[in-house]
Amino acid sequence: MSQSSQVSVAACEGTPCGTWQRGNLQNNTMRIRATGLVIRHSAVLMVREYTGMWLLPGGSVAHDELSIIAAIRELYEETGVEARAAAFLFEHVSAHHVHHVYRMVIPDHARVRSGLEVDSVQWVDHRELFDWRTTPGTRAIVARAFSKAPVLG
């Protein structure tokens, strides 16, 4: 990301967007994943890993890194797009991750592209996501986000 970039970041006090401690995770088997939810109209921005699995943009949180910063960084690394704003939505526990889910806004004119970490990037209508090769955690996060606020984008 460019050094001059500024991102509007919602206040994190009292939310899990602060730094995380390894000891907070049960038996150290769960990993924190910073997960970005980018929505345009009814479509969700998805990235395809080289394994063929479609996921929401995101990834691991580095030691002493704020998870909201990790979500912004991962969005850029995977899609080439800088977030204009980010806000904590909720925490979701899946089989292998504790997701810190952030609603992210990108510029209307932004052109997404696949980065070094992903094979493809695509907008997917959230109602069609269940027909795509994705994880139960991804499907649950998208379903929860749209059930909380039918119009997010």
C-alpha positions in Angstrom: 0.0 0.0 0.0 1.2 3.5 -0.6 2.5 5.3 2.4 0.2 8.3 1.7 -2.9 6.1 1.9 -5.3 6.8 4.7 -8.0 4.4 5.7 -11.0 5.3 7.9 -10.8 2.7 10.7 -13.7 2.3 13.1 -12.9 2.5 16.8 -11.6 -0.8 18.1 -12.1 -0.3 21.8 -13.8 -3.3 23.4 -13.7 -5.3 20.1 -11.3 -8.1 19.0 -9.6 -5.8 16.5 -6.8 -5.3 19.0 -3.7 -7.4 19.1 -4.2 -11.0 20.1 -2.4 -13.3 22.5 -1.6 -16.9 21.6 -2.6 -18.0 25.1 -6.2 -16.7 24.5 -6.9 -19.5 22.0 -8.0 -22.9 23.3 -5.2 -25.4 23.2 -3.5 -23.2 20.5 -5.3 -25.2 17.8 -7.4 -22.3 16.6 -5.8 -19.4 14.6 -7.0 -15.8 14.3 -7.9 -14.9 10.8 -8.6 -11.3 9.8 -11.5 -11.6 7.3 -12.6 -8.8 5.0 -16.2 -8.5 3.7 -16.4 -6.3 0.7 -19.9 -5.9 -0.8 -21.2 -4.2 -3.9 -25.0 -4.3 -4.2 -25.7 -8.0 -3.5 -22.2 -9.3 -4.6 -19.4 -10.3 -2.3 -15.8 -10.0 -3.3 -14.2 -13.5 -3.2 -10.7 -14.8 -3.8 -9.8 -18.2 -5.1 -6.8 -19.9 -3.5 -4.5 -22.1 -5.7 -6.3 -25.1 -4.1 -9.5 -24.0 -5.9 -11.3 -23.0 -2.7 -13.1 -19.6 -2.8 -12.8 -17.5 0.4 -13.4 -14.0 1.6 -10.2 -11.9 1.4 -8.1 -12.3 4.6 -5.4 -14.2 6.3 -3.3 -14.6 9.4 -2.7 -11.9 11.9 1.0 -11.3 12.6 2.2 -11.3 16.2 1.4 -7.9 17.7 -0.5 -6.8 14.6 -4.0 -5.4 14.9 -6.4 -7.7 13.2 -8.1 -4.8 11.4 -4.7 -3.8 10.0 -4.2 -7.4 8.9 -7.5 -7.4 7.1 -6.6 -4.2 5.3 -3.2 -5.6 4.4 -4.5 -8.9 3.2 -7.2 -7.2 1.0 -4.4 -5.3 -0.7 -2.1 -8.3 -1.1 -4.8 -10.5 -2.5 -6.7 -8.0 -4.7 -4.4 -5.0 -5.3 -7.2 -2.7 -3.9 -6.7 -0.4 -0.9 -9.6 -0.2 1.5 -11.2 3.2 1.9 -12.8 2.3 5.2 -13.0 -0.7 7.6 -15.2 -1.5 10.6 -15.5 -4.5 12.9 -18.7 -6.6 12.2 -18.5 -9.7 14.4 -16.4 -12.6 15.4 -17.0 -16.0 13.9 -15.6 -19.3 15.1 -15.2 -22.0 12.4 -13.5 -25.4 12.4 -9.9 -24.0 12.4 -10.1 -20.3 12.8 -11.5 -17.5 14.9 -12.5 -15.0 12.2 -12.4 -11.3 13.1 -14.8 -10.1 10.3 -14.5 -6.5 9.0 -16.9 -4.7 6.7 -14.6 -3.0 4.2 -15.3 -0.3 1.6 -13.3 0.1 -1.5 -13.4 2.9 -4.1 -16.2 2.5 -6.6 -13.7 2.8 -9.5 -11.3 0.2 -8.0 -10.3 -2.6 -10.3 -9.7 -5.9 -8.5 -7.0 -8.3 -9.7 -5.5 -11.4 -8.3 -2.4 -10.9 -6.3 0.5 -13.3 -5.6 -1.4 -15.2 -2.9 -4.5 -16.0 -4.9 -5.4 -17.5 -8.3 -8.5 -15.4 -9.1 -10.7 -12.6 -7.7 -14.4 -12.4 -8.5 -17.7 -10.7 -7.4 -20.2 -13.3 -6.4 -23.9 -12.7 -5.7 -24.3 -13.8 -2.0 -27.3 -15.9 -2.9 -25.3 -18.0 -5.3 -22.3 -18.5 -3.0 -23.7 -21.8 -1.7 -23.1 -23.3 -5.2 -19.4 -22.3 -5.2 -16.6 -24.4 -3.7 -16.1 -22.6 -0.4 -15.8 -23.4 3.3 -18.7 -23.7 5.7 -17.1 -20.8 7.6 -17.2 -18.6 4.6 -20.8 -19.4 3.9 -21.7 -18.8 7.5 -20.0 -15.4 7.7 -21.7 -14.2 4.5 -25.1 -15.6 5.6 -24.7 -13.9 9.0 -23.7 -10.6 7.5 -26.7 -10.4 5.2 -29.1 -11.5 7.9 -27.9 -8.7 10.1 -28.4 -6.0 7.5 -30.1 -7.0 4.2 -28.6 -4.0 2.4 -24.9 -3.6 3.1 -23.6 -2.2 -0.1 
